[in-house]
C-alpha cells in the first residue's frame, strides 16, 4: 500500500513538472515575440505550479522588473512631453503587472499635480498677457513652491522679472500734451522764461534746481522741431542737464560734477561672460567708457559695473561684440616617411694578414731559433654573396582640433633616456636621467581669417638615433639625426597642401682585395670583395584645414553706433529730427507763449501705431545632410509696436542639436537697445527665447527675431520645428491676434 502511494505521488509530481515546464517555455516564447504581458502571465503560472523552482522564479522576476522599468521610463517621457493621457495609461499598465509599485503610484500623483499646475500656469500666462504682473508672479510662486524644477514656470518667471527690471531701468520719456511740432524763436531770452513758455505751450512741467543761474540767457531759432529736440538744444547751449521724472515732468540742473553726482542715476549691471576673458573686457570698458566702478570674478568669469544707463547700454554692445565663440579649426595631418635601402656585397675575401708566432719557451731556445720553431697563421678566406633590399613606410595620420592662434603639438616617437653622472665634493657619484624626444614632432599654429581661409604656421622635425655613444666614465649619450622644415601656409577651408622634398640620399661603396691583383679588370673580382650600400629616405607632409567655427562678423548696427561726446555718453547724437507738417499752416501760439523778441508755436505729429496682428514665419533650407549645420530664421511681421516676444520652440533632439541661438534684427531697428536670453532643454527637445526692447513704443515691420543654428545628427525623411507658444507684449493695452507658423519640415539625408 505504501509503495502504491509513493508511485502515485511521483506521477503527480512528474505531471506537475511537465506542466510548469510547458508554461515556462510558452511564456518565454511570447516575450521573445513581443507579447510581454501575456508572457509574464505564463511565467507567473509556472511559478505558481512549481514554487520551489529557483530558475522559474528568477526568470519571472527579472523579466517583470525589466518590463516595468521600460514602462515607467516611457510614461515618464510622455509626462515630460506633456502627453498626460499616455503617461497615465503607462502608469496604470505598470500597476496591472505590479500592484504595489511605488513609482507608478507616485507617477499618477504627479500627473494630478501636473494637471493642477497646468491650469495655474495657463492662468499665469493670461495674467501676463493682460499686463497683470503681480497676479502672474503670485501664481508662479505657488507653482514653484510645489515643483521648483518646473521649467515652464521658471522661464515665465524669468521673463516677468526681466520685463520688470527693464521697466525700472528704462528712463521715462517726455510726452507733450500737444501732438504737433513747434516753431521756436528766442533772441537773448532768459532761460527760465523760455522753459515757462514751453511749459505753457506743451504741457510739460519744468523744475529748476536752485543753482541754475537766473541771469542765464539763450538764443534759439527752430522751425518744425520736436519738443524733445528743442529742450535738448537749449540745455546743451546753456550747459545744463535734465532728469526726466515722468512723461510730463523734467528736472533741470547745472552740468557740473557735483550736480551730476547728486542727480544722475546709476545702474548696476552683471555680465556673465561665456567666451571672452573678464580682465580683457574690463580693460576695454575702462578704456572706451572711462568706467571706474567695475569688479570682476575670475572664477565665474563675471564682470559687474556701475554707471549711467547710457554707459550700461554701450557696455552691452561692446560686450556683445567680444563675447562670441572663438574660431576653431580641425587640422587633418598626414606624415609619410618612405625609406628604401639596397645593400650588395659580392666577391672573395682573401686572407688579409699573416701572423708569425715563436714556439720557444726559454731564452736558450731563442738562441737556436729557426723556421721549425716559428708558427705561422693566416686569416680565413670567405666568399661574399649577399644582397639586402629594405622598403619601409612610416605613416602618422593625426587630427588636431585647435582654437584660433593657439599652439598645438604632436609627438609620435620615443623619449630616450640620457644618463648623466654627477660627482659631489665628497666623492659620491650620482646618476641623473634626462629624456630626449626622438621621433616625429609637429607644431602648428592656425590663424583663421574671413572668407574661410586659414593661415597655418608649421614646424616639422623628424629625428632618429644614429648611434649610441658611451664616454670613458661610462656615461651614455646618443648621436641624433634630424631633419626640420618650417613654413607658413594660407589655405582655404578643405584645401590640401603637400610638403615634400625632405630627402636623405646616401650612396656608399666599400672594397677590399689583394693589392695589384684586386685592381685587374674583370679578373680583379676573383681577388677582391666589394660592398655597395645605397639608402634613400623621404618625408612627405600633407595638411588639410577644416573649419569648425569661423570668425563671426558683427552686423553693421553692432559694429558701429553712437557713443555721445567726450564728456557725456549717450546712445544717440544731439540732432534735430525732421517732422513733416500735416496741416497747411501752423496753429497760432497759445496765450502766454510769446515773449519779447521770441515766439513759440505748435505743428502736427503722428501718434504711435498699436499692433493689431502679429505673424511668425520660418525661413531657411529644407534639406541637409548628417553632420551639416542648418541655419533657420524665425521672422516676425507686425503692423504696430511690439515691445517683447517670449516664445517656445519644440524640436526632435535625436535628429537636431542646437548649436547657437542669435538675436535677429527685428527688435534692433533704429539702433534700439534690447535684452536677449535663450535656454535650450535638449532632454525634452525644446528651447526658450525671450527678446525685449527697452523703449516703450517697441518695433514694427518685418524682420528676423532669432537665427537658430542646428546640427543634423541622424537621417530623417521629415523632422519638424514647431513654435509651441508665443506671448507678445505690444504698445497698447489690447493684445493682438498672434498667428503661429505651421511646423517647419527639414529632410535629413546621409
C-alpha positions in Angstrom: 0.0 0.0 0.0 2.8 2.4 0.8 4.6 1.7 -2.5 1.5 2.4 -4.5 1.1 5.8 -2.8 4.6 6.7 -3.5 4.2 5.8 -7.1 1.1 8.0 -7.3 2.8 10.9 -5.7 5.7 10.5 -8.1 3.4 10.5 -11.1 1.6 13.6 -9.9 5.0 15.4 -9.4 6.1 14.5 -12.9 2.9 15.7 -14.4 3.1 18.9 -12.5 6.7 19.4 -13.5 5.8 18.8 -17.2 3.0 21.4 -16.9 5.2 24.1 -15.3 8.0 23.5 -17.8 5.5 23.9 -20.6 4.1 27.2 -19.1 7.7 28.5 -18.7 8.6 27.7 -22.4 5.4 29.3 -23.6 5.9 32.4 -21.6 9.5 32.8 -22.8 8.3 32.4 -26.4 5.6 35.1 -26.0 8.1 37.5 -24.6 10.5 36.9 -27.5 7.6 37.6 -29.8 7.0 41.0 -28.1 3.9 39.9 -26.2 5.5 40.7 -22.9 2.4 41.0 -20.7 1.0 37.6 -21.9 4.4 36.0 -21.5 4.7 37.3 -17.9 1.3 35.8 -17.1 2.5 32.3 -18.3 5.7 32.7 -16.3 3.7 33.6 -13.2 1.6 30.5 -13.6 4.8 28.4 -14.0 6.0 29.8 -10.7 2.6 29.0 -9.0 2.8 25.4 -10.4 6.3 24.9 -9.1 7.1 27.4 -6.5 10.3 25.7 -5.4 11.9 26.1 -8.9 14.6 28.8 -8.5 15.1 29.2 -12.2 11.4 29.9 -12.9 11.3 32.4 -10.1 14.4 34.2 -11.3 13.2 34.4 -14.9 9.9 35.7 -13.9 11.2 38.5 -11.6 14.0 39.6 -13.9 11.6 39.8 -17.0 9.0 41.5 -14.9 11.4 44.1 -13.4 12.9 44.9 -16.8 9.5 45.4 -18.4 8.2 47.5 -15.5 11.3 49.8 -15.8 10.7 50.1 -19.5 7.0 51.1 -19.0 8.0 53.6 -16.2 10.6 55.3 -18.4 8.2 55.6 -21.3 5.5 57.0 -19.0 7.9 59.5 -17.5 9.0 60.6 -21.0 5.3 61.1 -22.0 4.8 63.1 -18.9 7.7 65.4 -19.6 6.5 66.0 -23.1 3.1 67.0 -21.8 1.2 63.9 -23.0 -0.6 63.2 -19.7 -3.1 60.7 -21.1 -0.4 58.4 -22.5 1.6 58.8 -19.3 -1.4 57.9 -17.2 -2.1 54.8 -19.4 1.6 53.7 -18.9 1.4 54.0 -15.1 -1.8 52.1 -14.9 -0.3 49.3 -17.1 2.5 49.1 -14.5 0.0 48.7 -11.7 -1.7 45.9 -13.5 1.5 44.0 -13.6 2.8 45.1 -10.2 0.0 46.3 -7.9 2.4 47.5 -5.2 4.8 49.5 -7.5 5.5 52.7 -5.6 6.9 54.6 -8.6 3.8 54.1 -10.6 1.5 55.4 -7.8 3.8 58.4 -7.4 3.7 59.0 -11.1 -0.1 59.1 -11.0 0.0 61.6 -8.1 2.4 63.7 -10.1 0.1 63.7 -13.1 -2.7 65.1 -10.9 -0.3 67.8 -9.7 0.8 68.5 -13.2 -2.8 69.0 -14.4 -3.5 71.3 -11.5 -0.3 73.2 -12.1 -1.0 73.3 -15.8 -4.3 75.2 -15.1 -2.4 77.5 -12.8 0.3 78.1 -15.5 -2.5 78.9 -18.0 -3.9 81.5 -15.6 -0.4 83.0 -15.1 0.0 83.3 -18.8 -3.3 85.0 -19.2 -2.4 87.5 -16.4 1.0 88.0 -18.1 -0.6 88.8 -21.4 -3.1 91.1 -19.7 -0.2 93.0 -18.1 -1.1 92.0 -14.5 2.5 91.1 -13.5 1.7 90.9 -9.8 -1.0 88.2 -10.3 1.1 86.2 -12.7 4.1 86.3 -10.3 1.9 85.2 -7.3 0.6 82.2 -9.3 4.1 81.2 -10.4 5.3 81.3 -6.8 2.7 78.8 -5.8 3.7 76.5 -8.7 7.4 76.7 -7.9 6.8 76.0 -4.2 5.4 72.6 -5.2 7.7 72.0 -8.2 10.9 74.0 -8.0 12.1 72.3 -11.2 9.1 73.3 -13.3 10.9 74.6 -16.4 8.0 76.4 -18.0 7.2 78.3 -14.8 10.8 79.2 -14.3 11.0 80.6 -17.8 7.8 82.7 -17.4 9.0 83.9 -14.0 12.3 85.0 -15.6 10.5 86.8 -18.4 8.4 88.7 -15.9 11.4 89.6 -13.8 13.3 90.8 -16.9 10.4 92.9 -18.0 10.0 94.5 -14.6 13.7 95.2 -14.5 13.5 96.8 -17.9 10.6 99.0 -16.8 12.6 100.1 -13.8 15.8 100.8 -15.6 14.4 102.5 -18.7 14.3 106.2 -18.2 10.8 107.8 -18.8 10.5 109.8 -22.0 8.9 113.2 -22.3 5.4 113.3 -23.9 3.9 116.6 -24.8 0.1 117.1 -24.4 0.2 118.5 -27.9 1.0 116.2 -30.8 2.4 118.9 -33.0 5.9 120.1 -33.7 6.9 123.6 -32.5 8.4 126.7 -34.1 10.8 128.4 -31.6 12.4 131.8 -31.9 14.3 133.1 -28.8 16.6 136.1 -29.0 18.7 136.5 -26.0 15.8 135.4 -23.8 16.1 134.4 -20.2 16.2 130.7 -20.0 13.7 130.5 -17.1 11.2 132.4 -19.2 12.0 130.1 -22.2 11.1 127.0 -20.1 8.0 128.7 -18.8 6.8 129.4 -22.4 7.5 125.8 -23.5 5.6 124.6 -20.4 2.5 126.6 -21.3 2.6 125.5 -24.9 3.4 121.8 -24.5 2.1 120.9 -21.0 5.5 119.8 -19.8 6.4 120.7 -16.2 9.9 122.1 -15.5 11.6 122.0 -12.1 14.7 124.1 -11.9 17.5 123.4 -9.5 18.3 126.3 -7.1 21.8 126.6 -8.6 20.5 127.3 -12.2 21.7 130.9 -12.7 18.8 133.4 -13.0 20.8 135.5 -15.5 21.3 132.6 -17.9 20.1 133.5 -21.4 19.8 131.7 -24.7 19.2 132.4 -28.4 17.5 129.7 -30.5 15.7 129.8 -33.9 13.9 126.5 -34.7 11.1 125.6 -37.1 9.1 122.4 -37.3 11.1 120.7 -34.5 10.1 118.3 -31.8 9.7 119.4 -28.2 12.4 117.0 -27.0 15.0 118.2 -29.5 14.2 121.8 -28.7 14.7 121.2 -24.9 17.8 119.3 -25.5 19.4 122.0 -27.6 18.6 124.7 -25.0 20.1 122.5 -22.3 23.3 121.9 -24.3 23.9 125.5 -25.2 23.2 126.6 -21.6 25.5 123.9 -20.1 22.6 122.3 -18.3 21.4 118.8 -17.8 18.0 117.2 -17.4 16.4 114.4 -15.5 13.1 113.1 -16.7 10.9 112.3 -13.7 7.9 111.2 -15.7 6.4 111.7 -19.2 5.4 115.3 -18.4 7.9 116.4 -15.8 11.6 117.2 -16.1 14.2 118.5 -13.6 16.8 121.0 -14.9 20.2 121.3 -13.1 23.7 122.6 -14.0 26.1 120.3 -15.8 28.7 120.2 -13.1 30.4 117.2 -11.4 28.7 117.9 -8.1 25.2 118.1 -9.6 25.8 115.0 -11.8 26.8 113.0 -8.7 23.6 114.3 -6.9 21.0 113.8 -9.7 22.4 111.3 -12.2 21.0 107.8 -11.6 23.4 104.9 -11.8 22.6 101.3 -12.8 24.2 98.1 -11.7 24.8 95.5 -14.4 26.3 92.0 -14.3 27.8 90.4 -17.3 28.3 86.6 -17.2 30.8 86.1 -20.0 30.8 82.8 -21.9 33.7 83.2 -24.2 35.5 86.5 -23.6 38.0 86.9 -20.7 36.7 89.1 -17.9 40.0 91.0 -17.5 40.2 91.9 -21.2 36.6 93.1 -21.2 37.3 95.2 -18.1 40.3 96.9 -19.8 38.1 97.5 -22.9 35.3 99.1 -20.9 37.7 101.2 -18.8 39.4 102.5 -22.0 36.3 103.2 -24.1 33.7 104.2 -21.5 36.0 105.5 -18.7 34.1 103.5 -16.2 35.6 103.4 -12.7 33.2 101.3 -10.7 33.9 97.8 -12.0 34.9 94.5 -10.5 35.5 91.0 -11.9 35.2 87.5 -10.6 37.7 85.3 -12.4 36.2 82.0 -11.1 32.8 82.8 -12.6 34.2 84.9 -15.4 31.8 87.6 -14.2 32.0 91.4 -14.7 30.0 93.8 -12.6 29.8 97.5 -13.5 28.0 100.6 -12.1 27.4 103.5 -14.4 24.8 105.6 -16.1 22.0 103.9 -18.2 23.6 105.1 -21.4 27.0 103.8 -20.4 25.4 100.4 -19.5 23.7 100.2 -22.9 27.0 101.0 -24.6 28.8 98.4 -22.5 26.2 95.8 -23.5 27.0 96.5 -27.2 30.8 96.2 -26.5 30.4 93.0 -24.6 28.2 91.5 -27.3 30.9 92.3 -29.8 33.6 90.5 -27.8 31.7 87.7 -26.1 31.5 85.4 -29.1 32.8 81.8 -29.6 36.4 81.7 -30.7 37.1 80.3 -34.2 38.3 76.7 -34.3 39.8 74.6 -37.0 40.3 70.8 -37.4 43.7 70.1 -39.0 43.9 66.8 -40.8 47.7 66.0 -40.9 49.3 63.0 -42.7 53.0 62.4 -42.4 54.6 59.7 -44.6 58.3 58.6 -44.3 59.4 56.4 -47.2 62.7 54.6 -46.7 64.5 52.4 -49.3 67.8 50.7 -48.8 69.8 48.4 -51.2 72.9 46.5 -49.9 75.0 44.4 -52.3 78.2 42.5 -51.2 79.9 40.3 -53.8 83.4 38.8 -54.1 86.1 36.7 -52.4 87.5 37.9 -49.1 91.1 36.7 -49.2 93.3 36.4 -46.1 94.4 39.9 -45.2 97.2 39.1 -42.7 99.9 36.6 -41.8 100.8 36.1 -38.2 104.1 34.6 -37.0 104.3 33.2 -33.5 107.6 31.9 -31.9 107.3 28.5 -30.4 110.2 29.0 -28.0 109.6 28.7 -24.3 113.1 29.6 -22.9 115.9 32.0 -23.7 118.1 29.1 -24.8 115.5 28.2 -27.4 115.5 31.7 -28.7 119.2 31.4 -29.4 118.6 28.4 -31.6 115.6 29.8 -33.3 114.9 28.5 -36.9 111.9 28.0 -39.2 110.9 24.8 -37.5 110.4 26.7 -34.2 108.2 29.6 -35.6 104.4 29.1 -36.1 102.5 30.9 -38.9 98.8 31.5 -39.3 96.7 33.2 -42.0 93.3 34.9 -41.6 90.4 33.0 -43.1 89.1 33.4 -46.6 85.4 33.9 -47.4 83.2 34.1 -50.4 80.7 37.0 -50.0 77.4 36.6 -51.8 74.9 39.0 -50.2 72.0 41.3 -51.3 69.6 43.0 -48.9 66.6 45.1 -50.0 64.6 47.1 -47.5 61.4 49.1 -48.1 59.6 50.7 -45.2 56.7 53.2 -44.8 56.0 55.1 -41.6 52.6 56.7 -41.5 51.1 59.1 -39.0 47.6 60.5 -39.6 46.6 62.7 -36.6 43.7 65.0 -36.5 44.0 68.1 -34.3 41.3 70.5 -33.2 42.8 73.8 -32.1 41.5 77.3 -31.3 42.5 80.4 -33.3 46.1 81.5 -32.8 46.8 78.7 -30.2 49.7 76.2 -30.5 49.1 72.5 -31.0 51.8 69.9 -30.7 52.2 66.3 -31.7 54.9 63.9 -30.8 55.0 60.4 -32.3 58.1 58.6 -31.2 60.1 57.8 -28.1 61.6 59.5 -25.1 65.2 58.4 -25.0 66.9 58.4 -21.6 70.2 60.2 -21.3 72.2 59.3 -18.1 74.5 61.9 -16.7 76.9 61.1 -13.8 77.5 63.8 -11.2 80.2 63.7 -8.6 79.8 65.7 -5.4 82.6 67.3 -3.3 82.6 64.3 -1.0 83.3 61.9 -3.9 79.7 60.5 -4.1 78.7 59.7 -7.7 75.0 60.0 -8.6 73.2 59.5 -11.8 70.6 61.8 -13.2 68.3 60.8 -16.1 67.0 63.3 -18.7 64.7 62.3 -21.5 65.2 63.4 -25.1 62.2 63.4 -27.6 63.1 61.4 -30.7 60.6 60.7 -33.5 58.2 62.9 -35.3 57.4 66.3 -33.8 54.9 68.7 -35.3 54.0 72.1 -34.1 51.1 74.0 -35.7 49.5 77.4 -35.1 46.5 78.4 -37.1 45.4 81.9 -37.8 41.8 82.0 -39.1 40.7 84.7 -41.5 37.5 85.8 -43.1 36.4 84.3 -46.4 37.0 80.7 -44.9 40.8 81.0 -45.1 43.3 79.6 -42.5 47.0 80.7 -42.2 49.0 77.9 -40.6 52.5 78.1 -39.2 54.0 74.7 -39.4 57.2 73.4 -37.7 58.1 69.7 -38.6 61.0 67.8 -37.1 61.9 64.2 -37.8 64.7 62.7 -35.7 66.2 59.3 -35.1 69.0 57.7 -33.1 72.1 57.3 -35.3 74.2 55.5 -32.7 74.8 55.3 -29.0 78.0 56.8 -27.5 79.5 55.7 -24.2 82.1 58.1 -22.6 85.2 57.0 -20.8 83.5 57.2 -17.4 80.5 55.1 -18.6 78.0 58.0 -19.3 75.6 57.2 -22.2 74.7 59.6 -24.9 73.3 59.4 -28.4 74.0 60.8 -31.8 70.7 62.1 -33.2 70.0 62.6 -36.8 67.3 65.2 -37.5 65.5 66.9 -40.4 63.5 70.1 -39.9 61.1 72.1 -42.0 59.3 75.4 -41.1 56.8 77.3 -43.2 53.6 79.4 -43.2 50.7 78.4 -45.4 47.4 80.1 -46.2 44.8 77.6 -47.3 41.1 77.7 -48.0 38.7 75.5 -45.9 39.2 71.9 -47.2 42.2 72.7 -49.3 45.1 70.2 -49.1 48.7 71.2 -49.3 51.6 68.7 -49.6 55.1 69.5 -48.4 57.8 67.2 -49.8 61.5 67.2 -50.6 63.0 66.3 -47.2 65.2 63.7 -48.8 68.2 62.0 -47.3 70.1 60.1 -50.1 73.3 58.1 -49.2 75.5 56.0 -51.5 78.5 54.2 -50.0 80.9 51.8 -51.9 83.5 49.8 -49.9 86.0 47.4 -51.4 88.9 45.1 -50.2 91.2 42.8 -52.0 94.8 41.7 -52.8 96.9 44.7 -53.8 97.6 44.7 -57.5 95.6 41.6 -58.3 92.4 43.1 -57.0 92.8 46.1 -59.4 92.9 44.0 -62.5 90.0 44.5 -64.9 87.4 41.6 -64.7 89.9 39.2 -63.0 90.1 41.6 -60.1 86.7 40.3 -58.9 88.4 37.0 -58.1 90.9 38.7 -55.8 88.6 41.3 -54.1 85.3 41.8 -52.4 83.0 44.9 -53.0 80.2 46.2 -50.9 77.6 48.7 -52.3 75.2 50.3 -49.8 72.5 52.8 -51.0 69.8 54.2 -48.8 67.2 56.9 -49.5 64.6 58.4 -47.1 61.9 61.0 -48.0 59.4 62.7 -45.7 56.1 63.9 -47.1 53.7 66.1 -45.1 50.0 66.7 -46.1 47.9 69.1 -44.2 44.2 70.0 -44.7 42.2 72.6 -42.5 38.5 72.0 -41.8 36.8 75.0 -40.2 34.7 74.1 -37.2 33.7 77.6 -36.3 34.7 80.7 -38.3 35.0 84.3 -37.3 31.6 85.9 -36.7 31.4 89.3 -38.5 29.2 91.6 -36.5 26.2 93.3 -38.0 26.5 96.9 -39.2 24.4 98.1 -36.2 26.6 96.2 -33.8 29.9 97.3 -35.2 29.1 101.0 -35.5 27.0 103.0 -33.1 26.8 106.4 -31.5 28.5 106.9 -28.1 28.0 110.6 -27.3 30.6 113.3 -26.8 33.9 113.3 -24.9 32.3 114.5 -21.7 28.8 112.8 -22.0 28.0 109.3 -23.0 24.7 108.9 -24.9 23.1 106.3 -27.2 22.1 108.8 -29.9 23.6 112.0 -31.2 22.3 115.5 -30.4 20.4 116.3 -33.6 17.1 117.8 -34.9 14.7 115.2 -36.2 12.7 116.3 -39.3 8.9 116.5 -38.6 6.5 116.8 -41.6 3.7 119.3 -41.4 0.3 117.7 -41.6 -1.6 121.0 -41.8 -1.1 123.8 -44.3 -0.5 126.3 -41.6 0.6 126.1 -38.0 -1.8 126.8 -35.3 -1.4 130.2 -33.5 0.6 130.1 -30.3 -1.3 129.9 -27.0 -1.7 132.8 -24.7 1.4 133.4 -22.7 3.7 131.7 -25.2 5.0 134.9 -26.7 7.9 136.8 -25.2 9.8 139.9 -26.2 11.7 139.0 -29.3 10.6 135.4 -29.1 7.9 133.1 -30.5 6.8 129.5 -29.8 4.2 127.7 -31.9 2.9 124.2 -32.5 2.6 121.9 -35.5 1.2 118.4 -36.1 2.9 115.0 -35.3 1.8 111.4 -35.7 0.9 109.1 -32.8 2.4 105.6 -32.4 0.6 102.7 -34.1 -1.0 100.0 -32.0 -0.3 96.4 -33.1 -3.4 94.6 -34.2 -1.9 91.5 -35.9 1.4 89.6 -35.4 2.5 86.7 -37.7 5.5 84.4 -37.3 7.1 82.5 -40.2 10.1 80.2 -40.7 12.8 80.8 -43.3 15.7 78.6 -44.3 16.8 75.4 -46.1 14.5 72.4 -46.3 17.2 69.8 -46.9 20.5 68.9 -45.2 23.0 66.1 -44.7 24.1 64.4 -41.5 26.9 66.4 -39.9 25.9 69.6 -41.6 24.7 72.8 -39.9 21.4 74.3 -40.8 20.6 78.0 -40.1 16.9 78.9 -39.8 15.4 82.3 -39.2 12.1 82.9 -37.3 10.6 86.1 -38.8 8.1 88.4 -37.2 5.7 90.7 -39.0 3.7 93.3 -37.1 1.5 96.2 -38.1 2.3 98.1 -34.8 4.8 98.4 -32.0 5.9 95.1 -30.3 7.9 95.6 -27.1 8.7 92.0 -26.2 8.3 88.4 -27.5 8.9 85.3 -25.3 8.3 82.1 -27.2 9.0 78.4 -27.1 10.0 76.0 -29.9 10.0 72.2 -30.0 12.3 70.0 -32.0 13.5 66.4 -32.2 16.7 66.2 -30.1 17.5 62.8 -31.6 17.8 64.5 -35.1 18.9 68.0 -34.3 21.4 69.6 -31.9 21.0 73.3 -31.2 24.4 74.9 -31.7 23.7 78.6 -31.4 20.7 81.0 -31.0 21.3 84.6 -32.1 19.1 87.6 -31.9 17.8 88.9 -35.3 17.3 92.4 -36.4 13.5 93.0 -35.6 13.9 94.5 -32.2 17.2 96.2 -33.0 15.6 98.5 -35.6 16.8 102.1 -35.4 19.7 101.0 -33.1 17.2 100.1 -30.3 18.6 98.7 -27.1 17.4 95.1 -26.5 17.7 92.3 -23.9 18.1 88.8 -25.3 18.1 85.5 -23.4 17.8 81.8 -24.6 17.7 78.4 -22.9 17.9 75.0 -24.5 16.3 72.0 -22.9 17.8 69.2 -25.1 16.4 66.4 -22.9 12.8 67.4 -23.7 13.5 68.8 -27.2 12.7 72.4 -26.5 14.3 75.8 -26.5 13.0 79.1 -25.0 13.8 82.6 -26.2 12.9 86.0 -24.8 13.6 89.3 -26.6 12.7 92.6 -25.1 13.1 96.2 -26.5 13.9 98.8 -23.9 11.8 101.6 -25.2 8.0 101.8 -24.6 7.0 102.2 -28.3 8.5 98.9 -29.4 9.4 97.9 -33.0 7.2 97.2 -36.0 7.6 95.9 -39.6 9.1 92.6 -40.7 12.4 91.1 -39.9 14.1 88.1 -38.2 13.5 87.7 -34.4 16.1 84.9 -34.0 18.6 82.9 -36.0 18.9 79.3 -34.9 21.9 77.2 -36.0 21.2 73.4 -35.8 23.4 70.4 -36.5 21.9 67.4 -38.1 22.7 64.2 -36.1 20.7 61.4 -37.8 18.9 60.9 -41.1 15.2 61.6 -41.1 12.7 61.8 -44.0 10.9 64.7 -42.3 11.8 66.3 -39.0 10.0 69.5 -37.9 10.4 72.6 -35.8 7.3 73.8 -34.2 6.6 77.1 -32.3 4.7 75.8 -29.3 3.8 79.1 -27.8 4.4 82.9 -28.2 3.3 85.7 -25.9 4.0 89.1 -27.5 3.8 92.3 -25.4 2.8 95.2 -27.6 2.4 99.0 -27.4 -1.1 99.4 -26.2 -3.4 97.5 -23.8 -5.3 95.2 -26.2 -3.3 92.0 -27.1 -3.0 91.5 -30.8 -4.0 88.4 -32.8 -1.0 86.2 -33.0 -0.6 83.8 -35.9 1.8 80.9 -35.2 3.6 79.4 -38.2 3.0 75.8 -39.3 5.6 73.2 -38.3 8.7 73.7 -40.5 10.0 70.4 -42.1 13.6 69.6 -42.9 14.7 66.4 -44.7 18.0 65.0 -43.3 19.9 62.6 -45.6 23.2 60.7 -45.2 
